[in-house]
């Protein structure tokens, strides 16, 4: 049994962690937590036991080339997508987990290089931090937008030691709009970031395009 008071420093006055255990940990970690929380009436509710998927912090970034009005995406095999009834070949934006005390910016640089073979060419713009599945997991994703030169994009990349086989895909913004309209992009962080890009595209053009 783990010490619930020392789990990771997250303390809230409306929650009492009674017990926390880790029954499974491999690539993914599952914690079983018994807790109670304060009700809207102000009283304390009964205790509950939840299984929580512990993923931690991640970074996802939309790579935009303003000169070509294009986005560098990736395509890779995703087994859970198949189990959900979708195609296992998913089109996504670049993403990766935060390792230790890495900053989101460091993760963005590393993952872009690993998954596309490219280097970022300009500033990183924060979009927002969001929780993909706050009823089941503690994963929090830092969404960013980054400038990229898509002229050299292509090929297959990824970290072989992690079994990654990632194809680089370049789409124009017009093609992105059509894909979104057709429901061809299904994962949450890609949807949020790409819709953000469509909203802020003109601003990015003014900010980044060469004179």
C-alpha positions as a Markdown table, in Angstrom:
| # | Residue | x | y | z |
|---|---|---|---|---|
| 1 | Unk | 0.0 | 0.0 | 0.0 |
| 2 | Unk | 1.3 | 3.5 | -0.8 |
| 3 | Unk | 1.1 | 6.4 | 1.5 |
| 4 | Unk | -1.9 | 8.4 | 0.3 |
| 5 | Unk | -0.6 | 11.6 | 1.8 |
| 6 | Unk | 2.7 | 11.4 | -0.2 |
| 7 | Unk | 1.3 | 10.3 | -3.6 |
| 8 | Unk | 2.4 | 13.4 | -5.5 |
| 9 | Unk | 1.7 | 16.4 | -3.3 |
| 10 | Unk | -1.8 | 17.0 | -4.6 |
| 11 | Unk | -3.9 | 18.0 | -1.6 |
| 12 | Unk | -7.4 | 19.6 | -1.7 |
| 13 | Unk | -9.6 | 20.6 | 1.2 |
| 14 | Unk | -12.6 | 19.0 | -0.4 |
| 15 | Unk | -11.0 | 15.5 | -0.7 |
| 16 | Unk | -9.8 | 12.9 | 1.8 |
| 17 | Unk | -7.6 | 10.1 | 0.3 |
| 18 | Unk | -8.2 | 7.1 | 2.6 |
| 19 | Unk | -6.1 | 4.5 | 0.9 |
| 20 | Unk | -4.1 | 4.3 | -2.4 |
| 21 | Unk | -2.6 | 1.1 | -3.9 |
| 22 | Unk | -0.9 | 0.3 | -7.2 |
| 23 | Unk | -2.2 | -3.1 | -8.3 |
| 24 | Unk | -0.7 | -2.9 | -11.8 |
| 25 | Unk | 2.2 | -1.1 | -13.4 |
| 26 | Unk | 4.0 | -1.8 | -16.7 |
| 27 | Unk | 3.9 | 0.7 | -19.6 |
| 28 | Unk | 0.7 | 2.0 | -17.9 |
| 29 | Unk | 0.1 | 2.3 | -14.2 |
| 30 | Unk | -3.3 | 1.8 | -12.5 |
| 31 | Unk | -3.9 | 3.1 | -8.9 |
| 32 | Unk | -6.8 | 2.0 | -6.9 |
| 33 | Unk | -7.9 | 4.9 | -4.6 |
| 34 | Unk | -10.4 | 4.9 | -1.8 |
| 35 | Unk | -11.6 | 8.5 | -1.0 |
| 36 | Unk | -14.4 | 10.7 | 0.0 |
| 37 | Unk | -15.2 | 14.2 | -1.1 |
| 38 | Unk | -17.3 | 17.1 | 0.1 |
| 39 | Unk | -20.8 | 17.5 | -1.3 |
| 40 | Unk | -22.4 | 20.7 | -2.7 |
| 41 | Unk | -24.3 | 20.8 | 0.6 |
| 42 | Unk | -21.0 | 21.1 | 2.5 |
| 43 | Unk | -21.3 | 17.7 | 4.1 |
| 44 | Unk | -18.9 | 14.8 | 3.5 |
| 45 | Unk | -20.1 | 12.1 | 1.2 |
| 46 | Unk | -19.6 | 8.3 | 1.5 |
| 47 | Unk | -16.3 | 6.8 | 0.5 |
| 48 | Unk | -15.8 | 5.5 | -3.0 |
| 49 | Unk | -13.2 | 3.3 | -4.6 |
| 50 | Unk | -11.9 | 4.3 | -8.1 |
| 51 | Unk | -9.4 | 2.8 | -10.5 |
| 52 | Unk | -7.3 | 5.6 | -12.0 |
| 53 | Unk | -5.0 | 5.4 | -15.0 |
| 54 | Unk | -1.9 | 7.3 | -14.1 |
| 55 | Unk | -0.4 | 8.8 | -17.3 |
| 56 | Unk | 0.9 | 12.2 | -16.0 |
| 57 | Unk | 1.8 | 15.1 | -18.1 |
| 58 | Unk | 2.1 | 15.1 | -21.9 |
| 59 | Unk | 2.7 | 17.5 | -24.7 |
| 60 | Unk | 1.0 | 17.7 | -28.1 |
| 61 | Unk | 1.8 | 20.3 | -30.8 |
| 62 | Unk | 0.4 | 21.3 | -34.1 |
| 63 | Unk | 3.3 | 22.0 | -36.6 |
| 64 | Unk | 2.3 | 24.9 | -38.9 |
| 65 | Unk | 4.2 | 26.1 | -42.0 |
| 66 | Unk | 2.8 | 29.6 | -42.7 |
| 67 | Unk | 4.7 | 30.0 | -45.9 |
| 68 | Unk | 3.1 | 26.9 | -47.4 |
| 69 | Unk | -0.1 | 27.2 | -45.4 |
| 70 | Unk | 0.4 | 23.5 | -44.4 |
| 71 | Unk | 0.5 | 21.3 | -41.3 |
| 72 | Unk | 2.9 | 18.5 | -40.6 |
| 73 | Unk | 1.0 | 15.6 | -39.1 |
| 74 | Unk | 1.9 | 12.0 | -38.3 |
| 75 | Unk | 0.3 | 8.6 | -39.0 |
| 76 | Unk | 0.8 | 5.6 | -36.8 |
| 77 | Unk | -0.9 | 2.3 | -35.7 |
| 78 | Unk | -3.0 | 2.6 | -32.6 |
| 79 | Unk | -4.4 | -0.7 | -31.2 |
| 80 | Unk | -6.9 | 0.9 | -28.8 |
| 81 | Unk | -8.5 | 2.8 | -31.8 |
| 82 | Unk | -9.2 | -0.6 | -33.4 |
| 83 | Unk | -10.8 | -1.8 | -30.2 |
| 84 | Unk | -13.0 | 1.3 | -30.2 |
| 85 | Unk | -14.3 | 0.4 | -33.6 |
| 86 | Unk | -12.1 | 2.9 | -35.6 |
| 87 | Unk | -9.3 | 2.4 | -38.0 |
| 88 | Unk | -6.0 | 1.6 | -36.2 |
| 89 | Unk | -4.2 | 3.9 | -38.6 |
| 90 | Unk | -4.6 | 7.3 | -36.9 |
| 91 | Unk | -3.7 | 10.8 | -38.2 |
| 92 | Unk | -2.5 | 12.9 | -35.3 |
| 93 | Unk | -0.3 | 15.8 | -34.3 |
| 94 | Unk | 3.1 | 15.2 | -32.7 |
| 95 | Unk | 2.8 | 14.3 | -29.1 |
| 96 | Unk | 4.8 | 12.7 | -26.2 |
| 97 | Unk | 4.9 | 12.2 | -22.5 |
| 98 | Unk | 6.9 | 14.5 | -20.2 |
| 99 | Unk | 9.8 | 12.6 | -18.7 |
| 100 | Unk | 10.8 | 13.6 | -15.2 |
| 101 | Unk | 11.3 | 17.3 | -14.8 |
| 102 | Unk | 11.3 | 18.1 | -18.5 |
| 103 | Unk | 9.6 | 21.3 | -19.6 |
| 104 | Unk | 6.8 | 21.2 | -22.2 |
| 105 | Unk | 9.1 | 23.1 | -24.5 |
| 106 | Unk | 11.9 | 20.5 | -24.2 |
| 107 | Unk | 9.4 | 17.7 | -24.9 |
| 108 | Unk | 8.1 | 19.6 | -28.0 |
| 109 | Unk | 11.6 | 19.8 | -29.5 |
| 110 | Unk | 12.4 | 16.2 | -28.7 |
| 111 | Unk | 9.2 | 14.7 | -30.0 |
| 112 | Unk | 9.2 | 16.7 | -33.2 |
| 113 | Unk | 12.7 | 15.5 | -34.0 |
| 114 | Unk | 11.9 | 11.8 | -33.1 |
| 115 | Unk | 8.5 | 11.6 | -34.9 |
| 116 | Unk | 9.1 | 13.8 | -38.0 |
| 117 | Unk | 12.9 | 14.2 | -38.3 |
| 118 | Unk | 12.4 | 18.0 | -38.4 |
| 119 | Unk | 13.5 | 20.8 | -36.2 |
| 120 | Unk | 11.3 | 23.6 | -35.0 |
| 121 | Unk | 12.0 | 26.9 | -36.7 |
| 122 | Unk | 10.4 | 29.5 | -34.4 |
| 123 | Unk | 8.6 | 30.2 | -31.2 |
| 124 | Unk | 6.3 | 27.9 | -29.4 |
| 125 | Unk | 2.8 | 29.3 | -28.7 |
| 126 | Unk | 0.8 | 27.8 | -25.8 |
| 127 | Unk | -2.8 | 26.9 | -26.7 |
| 128 | Unk | -4.0 | 25.5 | -23.4 |
| 129 | Unk | -3.7 | 22.6 | -21.0 |
| 130 | Unk | -6.5 | 20.1 | -20.9 |
| 131 | Unk | -7.6 | 16.8 | -19.4 |
| 132 | Unk | -8.5 | 14.2 | -22.0 |
| 133 | Unk | -10.4 | 11.9 | -19.7 |
| 134 | Unk | -10.7 | 13.4 | -16.2 |
| 135 | Unk | -13.1 | 10.7 | -15.1 |
| 136 | Unk | -10.6 | 7.9 | -15.7 |
| 137 | Unk | -7.1 | 9.3 | -15.9 |
| 138 | Unk | -4.8 | 11.9 | -14.5 |
| 139 | Unk | -3.3 | 12.7 | -17.9 |
| 140 | Unk | -2.9 | 16.4 | -18.6 |
| 141 | Unk | -1.9 | 17.6 | -22.1 |
| 142 | Unk | 0.0 | 20.8 | -22.8 |
| 143 | Unk | -1.2 | 21.9 | -26.3 |
| 144 | Unk | 1.2 | 24.0 | -28.3 |
| 145 | Unk | 1.6 | 25.5 | -31.7 |
| 146 | Unk | 5.0 | 25.6 | -33.4 |
| 147 | Unk | 6.4 | 27.0 | -36.6 |
| 148 | Unk | 7.9 | 24.4 | -39.0 |
| 149 | Unk | 9.5 | 24.3 | -42.4 |
| 150 | Unk | 7.5 | 21.6 | -44.2 |
| 151 | Unk | 9.6 | 21.5 | -47.3 |
| 152 | Unk | 11.8 | 18.6 | -46.1 |
| 153 | Unk | 8.9 | 16.7 | -44.4 |
| 154 | Unk | 8.4 | 13.1 | -45.3 |
| 155 | Unk | 9.5 | 9.5 | -44.6 |
| 156 | Unk | 9.1 | 7.2 | -41.7 |
| 157 | Unk | 10.5 | 8.1 | -38.2 |
| 158 | Unk | 10.2 | 7.2 | -34.5 |
| 159 | Unk | 12.3 | 5.6 | -31.8 |
| 160 | Unk | 13.0 | 2.0 | -32.8 |
| 161 | Unk | 13.7 | 1.0 | -29.2 |
| 162 | Unk | 10.1 | 2.0 | -28.4 |
| 163 | Unk | 8.7 | 0.1 | -31.4 |
| 164 | Unk | 7.6 | 3.3 | -33.1 |
| 165 | Unk | 6.9 | 3.3 | -36.9 |
| 166 | Unk | 5.6 | 6.8 | -37.6 |
| 167 | Unk | 4.9 | 8.2 | -41.1 |
| 168 | Unk | 5.0 | 11.9 | -41.7 |
| 169 | Unk | 2.0 | 13.4 | -43.5 |
| 170 | Unk | 1.8 | 17.0 | -44.8 |
| 171 | Unk | -1.6 | 18.5 | -45.4 |
| 172 | Unk | -2.7 | 22.0 | -46.5 |
| 173 | Unk | -5.0 | 23.9 | -44.3 |
| 174 | Unk | -7.7 | 23.4 | -46.9 |
| 175 | Unk | -7.2 | 19.6 | -46.7 |
| 176 | Unk | -7.3 | 19.8 | -42.9 |
| 177 | Unk | -10.6 | 21.6 | -43.0 |
| 178 | Unk | -12.0 | 18.8 | -45.3 |
| 179 | Unk | -10.6 | 16.1 | -43.0 |
| 180 | Unk | -12.2 | 17.7 | -40.0 |
| 181 | Unk | -15.5 | 18.0 | -41.8 |
| 182 | Unk | -15.4 | 14.4 | -42.8 |
| 183 | Unk | -14.5 | 13.2 | -39.3 |
| 184 | Unk | -11.2 | 11.8 | -40.5 |
| 185 | Unk | -9.3 | 13.0 | -37.4 |
| 186 | Unk | -10.6 | 11.4 | -34.2 |
| 187 | Unk | -8.2 | 11.9 | -31.3 |
| 188 | Unk | -8.9 | 14.7 | -28.9 |
| 189 | Unk | -5.7 | 16.7 | -28.8 |
| 190 | Unk | -5.4 | 16.8 | -32.5 |
| 191 | Unk | -9.0 | 18.0 | -32.9 |
| 192 | Unk | -8.6 | 20.8 | -30.3 |
| 193 | Unk | -5.2 | 22.0 | -31.7 |
| 194 | Unk | -6.4 | 21.9 | -35.4 |
| 195 | Unk | -9.6 | 23.8 | -34.7 |
| 196 | Unk | -7.5 | 26.3 | -32.8 |
| 197 | Unk | -5.2 | 26.6 | -35.8 |
| 198 | Unk | -8.1 | 27.3 | -38.1 |
| 199 | Unk | -9.3 | 30.1 | -35.7 |
| 200 | Unk | -5.8 | 31.7 | -35.4 |
| 201 | Unk | -4.5 | 31.0 | -38.8 |
| 202 | Unk | -4.6 | 34.6 | -40.0 |
| 203 | Unk | -2.9 | 35.8 | -36.9 |
| 204 | Unk | -0.1 | 33.2 | -37.4 |
| 205 | Unk | 0.3 | 34.3 | -41.0 |
| 206 | Unk | 0.8 | 37.9 | -40.0 |
| 207 | Unk | 3.2 | 36.9 | -37.2 |
| 208 | Unk | 5.3 | 34.3 | -39.0 |
| 209 | Unk | 5.2 | 34.9 | -42.8 |
| 210 | Unk | 8.3 | 36.2 | -44.4 |
| 211 | Unk | 8.1 | 39.8 | -45.6 |
